[in-house]
Amino acid sequence: MSPPSTVDHEVAATISAVHPDIIGAHILTRLDGPTLASAAAASYQLHSLSREPSLWADICRSTWPSTASPRVAEVISCFPGCHRSFFSDSFPLPVDHDRHHHGVDRDNHAAAINLDRMPELISAVDVHYRGRLILSKVVETETSSGWFRCSPFRVDLLHPKDVVPTEIPFPRDDDDDTCRDIAEGLTLSWIVIDPIGRRAMNLSSHKPVEVQRHWLSGEVHVRFAAVLGKQGSSSEFVQCGVQVTCGGSHFLLQVREVCLVVEDMDGTHLKGRESLVILQRALDGKRGKRREEEGRKRYQEYLERKRERKERKVRTEGTLDMLFAIFFGAFAFSLLSVGIFRGVKGIPNW
């Protein structure tokens, strides 16, 4: 009996030799979103099998349990590629279009934005600790009223009296391990959805960019962030920050506040109208890399720009103060000189 040929062995070893039902039911269902997207680019067969809507629906629900809510599921069903395009929008960070690198005129782009196109924003939020879900909620925010557009932009996930229990140990007075544990184990996803435009984006760095403990109350403040470009400027940036406040008993922490705000490089909270322009630009824009490393890197760059801006402002104010002091000194000296001159000549000062 002759041994099998090399060609036959190679054909048997290819993925095309596996029945499509086995690939779809036992292989592709075990992949996460990024791996499934990579597999789709490997061959025509995998590309066809990976477009199965149920695969992406299961991935979205397992990655973000909030997407299983009836309201979000209804909106996702209207996306061009349903859950597949929703995942491609929401998994990576949004990328700001820089005028210098991409040739985008911010002023013209901002002028083309129609705020009436986005009368509502849906927030799908999921918080995990060490891979276990501790909070999942959907908030619908009306954005067309004058009150919303003229007030500081803020979306609260919890009511003031609501608390969410966690398994995070309450830190002792001299305990820094809890803050480090939170920085490593706590993850958050805040997906903003435009139901009319059928676009979505994730405004969270996935892992915290800052974890601080209040010296007096003992509360732990955790910040997640996404950095976006500000309207009409290629050097101005804003921070879409998610603030999570944890407090509670002497044993386990409780989540007491989760809110989304938008603030500029001076630390001023932007109003609803300006925030909507920024969010709409980002929703219409491109997407970048995965969140953890890229999110922290962009946040550190944002802090560095913010620090440089503050130093320039201090230097400018110092220069103006010095010029004012010189001018005032010269003016006072001139008045004194006139007074002495009048006294010597015997001219009345009045």
C-alpha positions in Angstrom: 0.0 0.0 0.0 1.5 3.3 -1.1 1.7 6.2 1.5 -0.6 9.2 1.0 0.7 11.9 -1.2 1.9 15.2 0.2 -0.8 17.1 -1.8 -3.6 15.0 -0.3 -2.2 15.6 3.2 -2.1 19.3 2.7 -5.7 19.4 1.4 -6.9 17.4 4.4 -5.2 19.8 6.7 -6.8 22.9 5.4 -9.9 24.5 7.0 -11.9 23.9 3.8 -11.8 20.2 4.6 -13.9 20.8 7.8 -17.7 20.8 7.3 -19.1 24.3 7.4 -21.7 23.3 10.1 -18.8 22.2 12.4 -16.9 25.5 11.8 -20.0 27.6 12.5 -21.3 25.6 15.5 -18.1 24.5 17.3 -15.3 26.9 16.2 -16.6 30.4 15.4 -18.9 30.4 18.4 -15.9 30.1 20.7 -14.2 33.2 19.4 -14.4 36.8 20.7 -15.1 39.7 18.5 -11.6 40.7 17.5 -10.6 37.1 16.8 -13.8 36.5 14.7 -13.0 39.6 12.7 -9.5 38.4 12.0 -10.8 35.0 11.1 -13.1 36.5 8.6 -10.2 37.9 6.7 -8.4 34.5 6.4 -10.5 33.0 3.6 -13.6 33.4 1.6 -15.3 30.5 3.4 -14.6 32.0 6.9 -15.6 35.4 5.7 -19.0 34.0 4.6 -19.5 32.0 7.8 -18.5 34.8 10.1 -21.2 37.1 8.8 -23.9 35.0 10.5 -25.9 37.5 12.5 -26.4 35.3 15.5 -22.6 35.1 16.1 -22.3 38.8 16.5 -25.5 39.1 18.5 -24.1 36.6 21.0 -20.7 38.4 21.1 -22.4 41.8 21.7 -24.5 40.4 24.5 -21.6 38.6 26.2 -19.3 41.6 25.9 -22.0 44.2 26.8 -25.0 42.7 28.7 -26.8 46.0 28.4 -27.2 45.4 24.6 -29.7 42.7 25.5 -32.3 45.3 26.7 -35.3 45.6 24.4 -34.6 49.2 23.5 -31.0 48.8 22.6 -31.7 45.5 20.7 -34.4 47.3 18.7 -31.9 50.1 17.7 -29.1 47.7 16.8 -31.5 45.8 14.5 -31.7 49.0 12.4 -27.9 49.3 12.0 -26.6 48.5 8.4 -24.9 45.3 9.6 -26.9 44.9 12.8 -24.8 43.6 15.6 -21.7 43.2 13.4 -21.5 46.9 12.6 -22.5 47.8 16.1 -19.5 45.9 17.4 -17.1 47.5 14.9 -18.4 50.9 16.1 -18.3 50.3 19.8 -15.3 48.1 20.5 -12.4 50.5 19.6 -11.8 54.0 20.7 -13.2 56.9 18.5 -10.4 58.7 16.6 -10.5 62.5 16.2 -10.0 63.9 12.7 -7.0 66.2 13.0 -6.8 68.9 10.3 -3.1 68.7 10.0 -2.9 64.9 9.4 -6.2 64.2 7.7 -7.0 67.5 5.9 -10.3 68.0 7.7 -11.5 71.5 8.1 -13.1 71.5 11.6 -15.0 74.7 11.1 -16.7 73.5 7.9 -17.4 70.1 9.4 -18.9 71.6 12.5 -21.0 74.0 10.4 -22.5 71.0 8.5 -23.6 69.3 11.8 -27.4 69.3 12.4 -28.2 69.0 16.1 -31.8 68.3 15.3 -30.7 65.0 13.8 -29.8 63.7 17.2 -32.8 64.4 19.5 -31.9 61.5 21.8 -28.8 59.7 23.1 -28.9 56.2 24.5 -26.2 55.1 27.0 -25.6 51.4 27.4 -23.3 51.0 30.4 -21.7 47.8 31.8 -19.3 47.6 34.8 -17.3 44.5 35.6 -15.0 43.6 38.4 -12.6 40.7 37.8 -14.7 39.6 34.9 -17.9 39.5 37.0 -20.8 41.9 36.1 -21.7 44.3 38.9 -23.8 46.8 37.0 -25.6 46.9 33.7 -28.0 49.7 32.8 -29.5 51.6 29.9 -30.2 55.4 30.1 -32.1 57.4 27.5 -31.3 61.1 27.4 -33.5 63.7 25.6 -31.2 66.3 23.9 -33.5 68.6 22.1 -34.8 70.8 24.9 -33.3 74.3 25.6 -32.6 73.3 29.2 -30.4 70.4 28.1 -28.5 72.3 25.5 -27.9 75.3 27.8 -26.9 73.3 30.9 -23.6 71.5 31.6 -23.6 68.1 29.9 -24.1 65.4 32.4 -25.6 61.9 32.3 -26.2 60.1 35.6 -26.5 56.4 35.6 -27.8 56.0 39.2 -30.3 57.9 41.3 -29.0 59.7 44.3 -30.3 57.0 46.7 -29.2 54.0 44.6 -26.2 51.9 45.6 -24.7 48.9 43.9 -22.9 46.3 46.1 -19.6 45.0 44.9 -17.0 42.4 46.1 -14.3 45.0 46.3 -12.8 45.1 49.9 -13.2 48.4 51.7 -9.7 50.0 52.0 -8.1 50.6 55.4 -6.5 53.9 56.3 -3.0 52.8 55.2 -4.2 50.4 52.4 -3.1 51.3 48.9 -3.6 47.7 47.6 -7.3 48.3 47.1 -6.7 51.2 44.7 -4.2 49.1 42.8 -6.7 46.2 42.7 -9.4 48.5 41.4 -7.1 49.9 38.7 -6.4 46.3 37.5 -9.7 44.6 38.1 -12.5 47.2 37.4 -13.6 47.7 33.8 -16.3 49.9 32.4 -18.0 50.3 29.0 -20.1 53.4 28.2 -21.5 53.1 24.8 -23.3 56.2 23.4 -25.8 55.4 20.7 -27.4 57.7 18.2 -30.6 55.9 17.3 -31.5 58.2 14.4 -28.0 58.2 12.8 -27.6 54.5 13.6 -24.1 55.0 15.0 -22.4 54.1 18.3 -19.1 54.7 20.1 -17.5 53.7 23.4 -16.6 56.7 25.6 -14.6 54.6 28.1 -11.0 53.7 28.3 -12.2 50.3 29.4 -9.8 50.3 32.4 -9.4 53.2 34.8 -7.0 56.0 33.9 -7.1 57.3 37.5 -7.9 55.9 40.9 -7.8 58.2 44.0 -9.1 57.9 47.5 -10.5 60.9 49.3 -8.5 61.7 52.4 -11.5 62.7 54.5 -14.5 60.7 53.4 -12.6 57.6 52.4 -14.5 57.3 49.2 -12.7 55.9 46.1 -13.0 57.9 42.9 -12.3 56.0 39.7 -12.1 57.8 36.3 -12.5 56.4 32.8 -12.0 58.7 29.9 -12.0 59.2 26.1 -10.2 62.2 24.6 -11.8 63.9 21.6 -11.1 67.0 19.5 -12.9 70.3 20.3 -14.9 72.1 17.6 -13.1 74.6 15.5 -9.6 73.8 16.7 -6.7 71.4 15.8 -5.0 71.9 19.2 -7.9 71.9 21.6 -9.1 68.7 23.2 -11.9 67.7 25.5 -12.2 64.8 28.0 -15.3 62.7 28.1 -14.9 61.4 31.6 -16.8 58.8 33.4 -16.6 59.3 37.2 -17.3 56.3 39.4 -17.6 56.9 43.1 -17.4 54.0 45.6 -18.0 54.1 49.3 -20.0 52.1 51.8 -19.4 49.8 54.8 -16.2 48.8 56.5 -16.2 45.5 54.6 -17.1 45.9 50.9 -17.3 48.9 48.7 -20.6 50.1 47.1 -20.9 52.0 43.8 -22.8 55.2 44.7 -22.4 57.3 41.6 -21.6 56.8 37.9 -21.8 59.8 35.6 -20.6 61.1 32.3 -19.4 64.7 31.8 -17.5 66.5 29.1 -14.8 69.1 30.1 -12.3 71.2 28.3 -8.6 71.7 29.0 -9.3 74.4 31.5 -11.5 72.0 33.6 -14.7 73.7 32.6 -17.7 71.4 32.0 -19.1 72.0 28.5 -22.8 72.7 28.0 -25.1 70.3 26.2 -25.1 72.0 22.8 -21.3 72.1 22.5 -21.0 68.6 23.8 -23.5 67.3 21.2 -21.4 68.9 18.4 -18.3 67.1 19.7 -20.1 63.8 20.2 -21.8 63.9 16.7 -18.4 64.6 15.1 -16.9 61.6 16.9 -19.9 59.4 16.0 -19.4 60.2 12.3 -15.6 59.7 12.5 -13.3 56.8 12.4 -12.3 54.3 15.1 -8.9 53.6 16.5 -7.3 50.8 18.4 -8.3 48.6 21.3 -9.0 50.6 24.5 -6.7 49.7 27.3 -3.2 50.8 26.3 -4.4 53.4 23.7 -6.9 54.9 26.1 -4.4 55.4 28.9 -1.8 56.8 26.4 -4.2 59.4 25.0 -5.3 60.4 28.4 -1.7 60.9 29.6 -1.0 63.0 26.4 -4.1 65.0 27.3 -2.9 65.6 30.8 0.5 66.7 29.4 -1.1 69.2 27.0 -3.3 70.4 29.9 -0.2 71.0 32.1 1.6 72.8 29.3 -1.4 75.0 28.7 -1.6 75.9 32.4 2.1 76.8 32.5 1.7 79.0 29.5 -1.3 80.7 31.1 0.7 81.3 34.3 3.6 82.7 32.3 1.3 85.0 30.3 -0.4 86.2 33.5 2.9 86.8 35.1 4.1 88.8 32.1 0.9 90.9 32.2 1.3 91.5 35.9 4.9 92.7 35.4 3.9 95.0 32.6 1.1 96.4 34.6 3.4 97.0 37.6 5.9 98.8 35.3 3.2 100.9 33.8 1.7 101.8 37.1 5.2 102.6 38.5 5.9 104.8 35.6 2.6 106.5 35.9 3.0 107.1 39.6 6.5 108.4 39.1 5.2 110.8 36.4 2.5 112.1 38.9 5.1 112.5 41.6 7.4 114.4 39.2 4.7 116.8 38.2 3.8 117.4 41.9 7.5 118.2 42.7 7.7 120.4 39.7 4.6 122.4 40.7 5.9 122.7 44.2 9.2 124.1 43.1 7.6 126.6 40.8 5.0 127.6 43.3 2.1 126.4 41.1 -0.9 125.2 43.0 -1.6 121.4 42.6 -5.3 122.2 42.0 
